[in-house]
């Protein structure tokens, strides 16, 4: 139940809160989001390079008996590519969570009525628990991704509030993951709606050559902080 005087969660309020607070803190949030954006370019770029190396090293091209040019990539090409991208996705997930923890801290500050400051992203408070939580969740997502992707999406979903509990409640990694699981389980409809809509908002920026993420990702993170505060019964600053 929301605190006295507080309205319950609804999708429209979460989106509008994220948008209005982003407008008020736009400059600082764009600077902070650049850290995730630039890191993503580097990590995903390495994934492309490694995939190219694996495929080129395992591919044999020749003319067959009918004079047709064919290329045989073999089993290692396919499975090697899947493995590289699973590892790449896992590394990016961990990196995004670690740097994102700083942005989460700032977004929680916004819900407390404080302005966002880009410097908060690089404080790395509780770095140990953040790293351990991110690694546990990242490995789980990576393994789930290898297992036909869907399990990875589910793991990412149920653990989506783990870092909020680490940053806000100072919980240990496993306690934070369990708290996130319980929050999602007890508010499945709400968290699923926001996971889908928030994900669409956050990813919509990729349509504009990826640059739009600088605008849409902060809106999603503020909306998630708003959702977290509402579902945990904490007050949210107007």
WOFEN-V822291 format. One record per residue. N is the residue number from 1. RES is the residue in three letters. PHI is phi in whole degrees, -180 to 180 (999 if undefined). NEAR is the number of other ideal C-beta (glycine too) atoms within 10 Angstrom. Layout:
n:N res:RES phi:PHI near:NEAR
n:N res:RES phi:PHI near:NEAR
This chain:
n:1 res:UNK phi:999 near:6
n:2 res:UNK phi:-72 near:15
n:3 res:UNK phi:-62 near:11
n:4 res:UNK phi:-56 near:6
n:5 res:UNK phi:87 near:6
n:6 res:UNK phi:-99 near:15
n:7 res:UNK phi:-80 near:9
n:8 res:UNK phi:-67 near:10
n:9 res:UNK phi:-67 near:20
n:10 res:UNK phi:-148 near:12
n:11 res:UNK phi:-60 near:14
n:12 res:UNK phi:-59 near:7
n:13 res:UNK phi:-67 near:16
n:14 res:UNK phi:-64 near:25
n:15 res:UNK phi:-68 near:19
n:16 res:UNK phi:-67 near:14
n:17 res:UNK phi:-65 near:22
n:18 res:UNK phi:-60 near:25
n:19 res:UNK phi:-69 near:16
n:20 res:UNK phi:-66 near:13
n:21 res:UNK phi:-72 near:23
n:22 res:UNK phi:-65 near:23
n:23 res:UNK phi:-59 near:10
n:24 res:UNK phi:-72 near:11
n:25 res:UNK phi:-125 near:22
n:26 res:UNK phi:-58 near:14
n:27 res:UNK phi:-59 near:9
n:28 res:UNK phi:-65 near:18
n:29 res:UNK phi:-73 near:28
n:30 res:UNK phi:-65 near:16
n:31 res:UNK phi:-60 near:15
n:32 res:UNK phi:-66 near:27
n:33 res:UNK phi:-68 near:23
n:34 res:UNK phi:-58 near:14
n:35 res:UNK phi:-61 near:18
n:36 res:UNK phi:-68 near:23
n:37 res:UNK phi:-62 near:15
n:38 res:UNK phi:-67 near:11
n:39 res:UNK phi:-63 near:16
n:40 res:UNK phi:-63 near:17
n:41 res:UNK phi:-60 near:11
n:42 res:UNK phi:-65 near:11
n:43 res:UNK phi:-65 near:17
n:44 res:UNK phi:-68 near:15
n:45 res:UNK phi:-63 near:11
n:46 res:UNK phi:-63 near:15
n:47 res:UNK phi:-61 near:19
n:48 res:UNK phi:-65 near:12
n:49 res:UNK phi:-62 near:11
n:50 res:UNK phi:-64 near:17
n:51 res:UNK phi:-63 near:18
n:52 res:UNK phi:-62 near:12
n:53 res:UNK phi:-64 near:12
n:54 res:UNK phi:-62 near:19
n:55 res:UNK phi:-67 near:18
n:56 res:UNK phi:-68 near:10
n:57 res:UNK phi:-78 near:10
n:58 res:UNK phi:-109 near:17
n:59 res:UNK phi:-98 near:13
n:60 res:UNK phi:-123 near:9
n:61 res:UNK phi:-111 near:9
n:62 res:UNK phi:-166 near:9
n:63 res:UNK phi:-86 near:9
n:64 res:UNK phi:-81 near:9
n:65 res:UNK phi:-64 near:5
n:66 res:UNK phi:-93 near:6
n:67 res:UNK phi:81 near:6
n:68 res:UNK phi:-95 near:8
n:69 res:UNK phi:-77 near:8
n:70 res:UNK phi:-129 near:10
n:71 res:UNK phi:-125 near:10
n:72 res:UNK phi:-109 near:11
n:73 res:UNK phi:-87 near:16
n:74 res:UNK phi:72 near:12
n:75 res:UNK phi:-69 near:8
n:76 res:UNK phi:-65 near:14
n:77 res:UNK phi:-62 near:18
n:78 res:UNK phi:-69 near:13
n:79 res:UNK phi:-70 near:13
n:80 res:UNK phi:-63 near:19
n:81 res:UNK phi:-63 near:18
n:82 res:UNK phi:-59 near:13
n:83 res:UNK phi:-65 near:16
n:84 res:UNK phi:-61 near:20
n:85 res:UNK phi:-74 near:18
n:86 res:UNK phi:-66 near:20
n:87 res:UNK phi:-66 near:16
n:88 res:UNK phi:-61 near:20
n:89 res:UNK phi:-64 near:20
n:90 res:UNK phi:-63 near:22
n:91 res:UNK phi:-64 near:17
n:92 res:UNK phi:-64 near:19
n:93 res:UNK phi:-61 near:23
n:94 res:UNK phi:-63 near:22
n:95 res:UNK phi:-60 near:18
n:96 res:UNK phi:-63 near:19
n:97 res:UNK phi:-70 near:23
n:98 res:UNK phi:-65 near:20
n:99 res:UNK phi:-69 near:22
n:100 res:UNK phi:-65 near:22
n:101 res:UNK phi:-60 near:25
n:102 res:UNK phi:-67 near:22
n:103 res:UNK phi:-69 near:25
n:104 res:UNK phi:-59 near:25
n:105 res:UNK phi:-58 near:24
n:106 res:UNK phi:-68 near:27
n:107 res:UNK phi:-68 near:31
n:108 res:UNK phi:-64 near:22
n:109 res:UNK phi:-62 near:17
n:110 res:UNK phi:-60 near:24
n:111 res:UNK phi:-69 near:21
n:112 res:UNK phi:-92 near:14
n:113 res:UNK phi:97 near:10
n:114 res:UNK phi:-99 near:13
n:115 res:UNK phi:-71 near:11
n:116 res:UNK phi:-80 near:25
n:117 res:UNK phi:-127 near:16
n:118 res:UNK phi:-59 near:19
n:119 res:UNK phi:-61 near:12
n:120 res:UNK phi:-65 near:20
n:121 res:UNK phi:-64 near:24
n:122 res:UNK phi:-105 near:10
n:123 res:UNK phi:-74 near:13
n:124 res:UNK phi:56 near:15
n:125 res:UNK phi:-63 near:13
n:126 res:UNK phi:54 near:16
n:127 res:UNK phi:-59 near:11
n:128 res:UNK phi:-58 near:11
n:129 res:UNK phi:-60 near:21
n:130 res:UNK phi:-64 near:26
n:131 res:UNK phi:-63 near:17
n:132 res:UNK phi:-64 near:15
n:133 res:UNK phi:-60 near:29
n:134 res:UNK phi:-65 near:24
n:135 res:UNK phi:-67 near:16
n:136 res:UNK phi:-60 near:17
n:137 res:UNK phi:-67 near:25
n:138 res:UNK phi:-62 near:24
n:139 res:UNK phi:-64 near:14
n:140 res:UNK phi:-61 near:20
n:141 res:UNK phi:-66 near:25
n:142 res:UNK phi:-62 near:22
n:143 res:UNK phi:-63 near:14
n:144 res:UNK phi:-63 near:19
n:145 res:UNK phi:-67 near:23
n:146 res:UNK phi:-61 near:18
n:147 res:UNK phi:-84 near:11
n:148 res:UNK phi:69 near:8
n:149 res:UNK phi:72 near:13
n:150 res:UNK phi:-57 near:10
n:151 res:UNK phi:-59 near:15
n:152 res:UNK phi:-65 near:21
n:153 res:UNK phi:-65 near:13
n:154 res:UNK phi:-64 near:13
n:155 res:UNK phi:-63 near:21
n:156 res:UNK phi:-60 near:18
n:157 res:UNK phi:-66 near:19
n:158 res:UNK phi:-70 near:20
n:159 res:UNK phi:-102 near:23
n:160 res:UNK phi:-67 near:21
n:161 res:UNK phi:-107 near:27
n:162 res:UNK phi:-59 near:27
n:163 res:UNK phi:-69 near:27
n:164 res:UNK phi:-65 near:26
n:165 res:UNK phi:-71 near:24
n:166 res:UNK phi:-64 near:29
n:167 res:UNK phi:-73 near:24
n:168 res:UNK phi:-85 near:20
n:169 res:UNK phi:-109 near:11
n:170 res:UNK phi:57 near:12
n:171 res:UNK phi:-78 near:20
n:172 res:UNK phi:-70 near:14
n:173 res:UNK phi:-50 near:21
n:174 res:UNK phi:-67 near:12
n:175 res:UNK phi:-66 near:16
n:176 res:UNK phi:-68 near:27
n:177 res:UNK phi:-64 near:23
n:178 res:UNK phi:-64 near:15
n:179 res:UNK phi:-63 near:18
n:180 res:UNK phi:-64 near:25
n:181 res:UNK phi:-60 near:16
n:182 res:UNK phi:-65 near:13
n:183 res:UNK phi:-63 near:22
n:184 res:UNK phi:-66 near:19
n:185 res:UNK phi:-61 near:10
n:186 res:UNK phi:-81 near:10
n:187 res:UNK phi:-135 near:18
n:188 res:UNK phi:-58 near:12
n:189 res:UNK phi:-62 near:7
n:190 res:UNK phi:-64 near:19
n:191 res:UNK phi:-68 near:24
n:192 res:UNK phi:-68 near:12
n:193 res:UNK phi:-60 near:16
n:194 res:UNK phi:-71 near:25
n:195 res:UNK phi:-60 near:18
n:196 res:UNK phi:-73 near:11
n:197 res:UNK phi:-67 near:15
n:198 res:UNK phi:-62 near:24
n:199 res:UNK phi:-64 near:15
n:200 res:UNK phi:-65 near:11
n:201 res:UNK phi:-65 near:21
n:202 res:UNK phi:-63 near:18
n:203 res:UNK phi:-86 near:14
n:204 res:UNK phi:-61 near:16
n:205 res:UNK phi:-65 near:21
n:206 res:UNK phi:-66 near:14
n:207 res:UNK phi:-64 near:11
n:208 res:UNK phi:-92 near:12
n:209 res:UNK phi:55 near:8
n:210 res:UNK phi:84 near:12
n:211 res:UNK phi:-66 near:11
n:212 res:UNK phi:-63 near:14
n:213 res:UNK phi:-61 near:22
n:214 res:UNK phi:-59 near:19
n:215 res:UNK phi:-101 near:18
n:216 res:UNK phi:-80 near:23
n:217 res:UNK phi:-63 near:26
n:218 res:UNK phi:-60 near:28
n:219 res:UNK phi:-61 near:25
n:220 res:UNK phi:-65 near:25
n:221 res:UNK phi:-68 near:27
n:222 res:UNK phi:-66 near:29
n:223 res:UNK phi:-63 near:26
n:224 res:UNK phi:-71 near:23
n:225 res:UNK phi:-62 near:29
n:226 res:UNK phi:-61 near:24
n:227 res:UNK phi:-62 near:29
n:228 res:UNK phi:-58 near:27
n:229 res:UNK phi:-63 near:23
n:230 res:UNK phi:-64 near:25
n:231 res:UNK phi:-74 near:19
n:232 res:UNK phi:-97 near:15
n:233 res:UNK phi:73 near:10
n:234 res:UNK phi:-101 near:15
n:235 res:UNK phi:-71 near:15
n:236 res:UNK phi:-122 near:21
n:237 res:UNK phi:-66 near:12
n:238 res:UNK phi:-70 near:7
